[in-house]
Amino acid sequence: MGQREAEGKITNVAGAAIVTGASSGIGLEIAKTLCQLGYEVYGFGRDFSNIRQPLEELPKERFHVVRCELTDTGKLCEQVKSIASEKEVRVLVNNAGAAYYGLHEELNPKKIQEMVRTNLEVPMILTQQLLRDLKKHTGCIINIASVTANQSNPHGCAYGATKAGLASFSRSLFDEARKYGVRVAVIYPDMTKTELYRNADFTVGEEAESYLLPQEVAQAVEFVLSQRDGLVVSEIALRPQLHRIKRKEREEKRQ
Ligand SMILES: NC(=O)c1ccc[n+]([C@@H]2O[C@H](COP(=O)([O-])OP(=O)(O)OC[C@H]3O[C@@H](n4cnc5c(N)ncnc54)[C@H](OP(=O)(O)O)[C@@H]3O)[C@@H](O)[C@H]2O)c1
């Protein structure tokens, strides 16, 4: 860990971390965890209105909000380059995701594009933009895929395909980048209690044994980062004990 001056105080800083989708759910918990670990976190998202700052877990000097439509590639690259020109980026967490479920014929091109771009294209572009810096600083890339990457997903064919693509990208990138000291990991969470199911006619089950908490996915990120030099935890699957979902009432779906 290095040290730097911040507002007159010396604080330990582990380097900079970029987290996409840091405005809610899993990404927000990952951002809090990385702040606790001493990273200066740049959290990308569009709507941070649910985060009431200052938050103890997201101290002002450690957490920087980056309002960004990730699919606006020009702006995304500009913002990332500007951060990397000033800070030592050591961690990239590709977490932002979009999900639409249902029969494939019931999706539309816009929803399909949003999933492919957010879940797959954006991680590839961010990785490409940052890989030289991550090599320089022997950094780490953590991709938040899904258990859907490794299974058949009727009613989620396109979403599952984007996650399978992200997992494939991660595994190949691990082999490409390992000799440069870059660690690449992919995490496969099962159903997690977040807002991801806002567009679905189901959500996580009611029993605590039927879902993960976003904090538990963040703990997996911490586990990846806390390994000694030379040891890479390249894949982690997280599953609740029970496989249960809850069908939404009509009213819940409309909200
Ligand atoms: N929840 C689950 O059951 C589950 C299971 C497996 C994997 N995952 C994966 O975990 C990741 C996080 O999802 P979550 O469950 O935490 O859901 P979430 O609460 O809906 O979070 C999604 C995040 O992605 C951001 N985002 C989406 N599209 C964006 C865009 N175009 N530009 C900028 N930001 C964008 C959202 O930001 P704004 O709201 O600010 O737009 C939000 O912060 C996703 O990749 C998801 O596929 C979730």
The ligand as a Tripos MOL2 file, in Angstrom:
@<TRIPOS>MOLECULE
LIG
   48    52     1     0     0
SMALL
NO_CHARGES

@<TRIPOS>ATOM
      1 N1        -29.0680   -9.7680   -8.9460 N.am      1 LIG1
      2 C1        -28.7920  -10.9830   -9.4060 C.2       1 LIG1
      3 O1        -29.5320  -11.9450   -9.1510 O.2       1 LIG1
      4 C2        -27.5560  -11.2330  -10.2190 C.ar      1 LIG1
      5 C3        -27.1400  -12.5660  -10.4090 C.ar      1 LIG1
      6 C4        -26.0240  -12.8070  -11.1910 C.ar      1 LIG1
      7 C5        -25.3300  -11.7590  -11.7620 C.ar      1 LIG1
      8 N2        -25.7580  -10.4650  -11.5580 N.ar      1 LIG1
      9 C6        -25.0220   -9.3960  -12.2080 C.3       1 LIG1
     10 O2        -24.5560   -8.4880  -11.2460 O.3       1 LIG1
     11 C7        -24.3680   -7.2050  -11.8400 C.3       1 LIG1
     12 C8        -24.9760   -6.1310  -10.9550 C.3       1 LIG1
     13 O3        -26.3830   -6.2850  -10.9580 O.3       1 LIG1
     14 P1        -27.2960   -5.9940   -9.6870 P.3       1 LIG1
     15 O4        -27.9470   -7.2590   -9.3410 O.co2     1 LIG1
     16 O5        -26.5570   -5.2470   -8.6600 O.co2     1 LIG1
     17 O6        -28.4520   -5.0970  -10.3550 O.3       1 LIG1
     18 P2        -28.7650   -3.5250  -10.2710 P.3       1 LIG1
     19 O7        -29.0070   -3.1320   -8.8670 O.co2     1 LIG1
     20 O8        -29.8410   -3.3370  -11.2830 O.co2     1 LIG1
     21 O9        -27.4200   -2.8220  -10.7350 O.3       1 LIG1
     22 C9        -27.0770   -2.6430  -12.0770 C.3       1 LIG1
     23 C10       -26.0680   -1.5220  -12.1480 C.3       1 LIG1
     24 O10       -25.6230   -1.3780  -13.5000 O.3       1 LIG1
     25 C11       -25.6980   -0.0060  -13.8590 C.3       1 LIG1
     26 N3        -25.9700    0.1520  -15.2790 N.ar      1 LIG1
     27 C12       -26.7400   -0.6340  -16.0630 C.ar      1 LIG1
     28 N4        -26.7380   -0.1640  -17.3160 N.ar      1 LIG1
     29 C13       -25.9510    0.9350  -17.3220 C.ar      1 LIG1
     30 C14       -25.5520    1.8560  -18.3320 C.ar      1 LIG1
     31 N5        -25.9700    1.7420  -19.6030 N.pl3     1 LIG1
     32 N6        -24.7310    2.8830  -17.9920 N.ar      1 LIG1
     33 C15       -24.3270    3.0240  -16.7070 C.ar      1 LIG1
     34 N7        -24.6460    2.1690  -15.7140 N.ar      1 LIG1
     35 C16       -25.4570    1.1400  -16.0220 C.ar      1 LIG1
     36 C17       -26.8450    0.5500  -13.0370 C.3       1 LIG1
     37 O11       -26.6640    1.9390  -12.9250 O.3       1 LIG1
     38 P3        -27.8870    3.0130  -12.9030 P.3       1 LIG1
     39 O12       -28.9850    2.3810  -12.1190 O.co2     1 LIG1
     40 O13       -27.2660    4.1940  -12.2470 O.co2     1 LIG1
     41 O14       -28.2650    3.2260  -14.3020 O.co2     1 LIG1
     42 C18       -26.6500   -0.1860  -11.7180 C.3       1 LIG1
     43 O15       -25.7150    0.4960  -10.9170 O.3       1 LIG1
     44 C19       -24.9930   -7.2950  -13.2340 C.3       1 LIG1
     45 O16       -23.9880   -7.4950  -14.1980 O.3       1 LIG1
     46 C20       -25.8710   -8.5360  -13.1420 C.3       1 LIG1
     47 O17       -26.0550   -9.1380  -14.4050 O.3       1 LIG1
     48 C21       -26.8430  -10.1780  -10.7860 C.ar      1 LIG1
@<TRIPOS>BOND
     1     1     2 1
     2     2     3 2
     3     2     4 1
     4     4     5 ar
     5     4    48 ar
     6     5     6 ar
     7     6     7 ar
     8     7     8 ar
     9     8     9 1
    10     8    48 ar
    11     9    10 1
    12     9    46 1
    13    10    11 1
    14    11    12 1
    15    11    44 1
    16    12    13 1
    17    13    14 1
    18    14    15 2
    19    14    16 1
    20    14    17 1
    21    17    18 1
    22    18    19 2
    23    18    20 1
    24    18    21 1
    25    21    22 1
    26    22    23 1
    27    23    24 1
    28    23    42 1
    29    24    25 1
    30    25    26 1
    31    25    36 1
    32    26    27 ar
    33    26    35 ar
    34    27    28 ar
    35    28    29 ar
    36    29    30 ar
    37    29    35 ar
    38    30    31 1
    39    30    32 ar
    40    32    33 ar
    41    33    34 ar
    42    34    35 ar
    43    36    37 1
    44    36    42 1
    45    37    38 1
    46    38    39 2
    47    38    40 1
    48    38    41 1
    49    42    43 1
    50    44    45 1
    51    44    46 1
    52    46    47 1
@<TRIPOS>SUBSTRUCTURE
     1 LIG1         1 GROUP 0 **** ****
